[in-house]
Structures are given as C-alpha cells and as structure tokens.
C-alpha cells in the first residue's frame, strides 16, 4: 500500500475521533469533557491535522456554546499569556532621574 494511502486512513481515523470527542463535549457540557475536547483539538493542530487557528476557533465556539447552555461550567485555559516588560535604557533612566 502506498504511503499516502496509509496516512490518509490514519488521518481519517484521527479526524473522526476528534469530531466525536467534540460532539460528546457539546452534549455532556462537563469540565472533564471540555478538557478532553481541548486536548484533542490541540493534538490535531500539533500534528497538522487541522490548522492551529481552526483549533483556536473551535475551542472558542465550544466554550461559548457551553457557557450559554450551562453558566456554571468554566472553560480550562490552555493558552499562555505573555507579560510585557519594558527595558529601561541608560538614557531613559537619566531622564527619569532628572525629572525627580
């Protein structure tokens, strides 16, 4: 069997499994099912089964859908936030020192 045929079959199985997990998360609407769906979407994006932005979009829609049906379910956060830090240079330090 050709390599592309094998990969097509494997990808089809992975995609089906991912979609099934997402559908079950919509029906169950529990934090565990939501976490499982997020994990499946992240893995699919990591292996290039779907695009990263599509995974993000589906996670946002899933969170929104569950939030509207069940307000008590909180979505687990999977994204890392970066904090902005400002570097002070010698010139800007001198300006601040002069002002004070």
N, C-alpha and C positions, 0 to 999 in steps of 0.2 A: 504494500500500500504506500502511496506517495505521502511525503511528509506533510504537505499542505492539507491533505485529506484527514490525516490523524489530528492535526492541530485544529481543523475546523470542527471535528467531532468533539474534541476536548473543550474547545471554547463554547460550543453549543450547550454542552452539559453544564459548564460553569455559569453561563448566562441564565440558563433555566433555573439553576439552583439559587442564583442571586435574586431573580424575579420572584421566586416562590417565597424566599425569606422576606422580601419587601412586602408582598401581599399579606403574609401572615402578620407582619408588624402592623399593617393598617387595620387588620381585623382585631388583633389582641389588644393593641394600644397599651402595652406594659413597658416599663423601663428596660426590662431584660430583652424584650423583642426589638425594641428600638435600638438598643446597643448592638444586638446581633445584626440588624439591618445595616447600621452604620459601618460595622466591621466588614460585612460582605461588600458594601459599596467601596470602601477604602481599598480592600484587596483587589477588587475588579479594576479599580483605577491604577493601582500599583503595577498590575500585570498587563496594563494597556488593553484590557478587555473593553473598557469604556474610557472616555476622556475624563480627566480629573475634574474639569468644570461641570461635566454632566453629573458626576458623583456628588459634587457640592450642591448642585441644583436639586437633585433628587432628595438629598438629605434635608435641605431647607423645606421642600414641599412636604416631605413626610412629617417633619417636625410641626409644620404649620397645620397640617391636616389632623394630626393627633392632638395638638393644642386646642383646636376648635371643638373637637369631639369630647376631649377629656381634659379639663383645665388643670387637674392635679398632677398629670404626668409631666415631669421636667425632662427636657432633652439633655443627654450627656454631651459634654463638649469634647470635641476631638481636635479642634484647631488650636494651635499655639499662637499666643499673641506676643507681639514684639513690643518692647517698651522703647520709646525714643529717648536717646541720651544725647545731650548737647555737649560737644567738646569745647572747652574754653582754651583759647589761644593766648599767647603772651600779650598780644595787643589788646584783646578784649578784656583781659584781666587788668591791664593798666588803665583802660577806660573806666572800668568799674571802680578801681581804686581811686581815681581822680574825682569821680562823682561823689564818693563817700567822704 
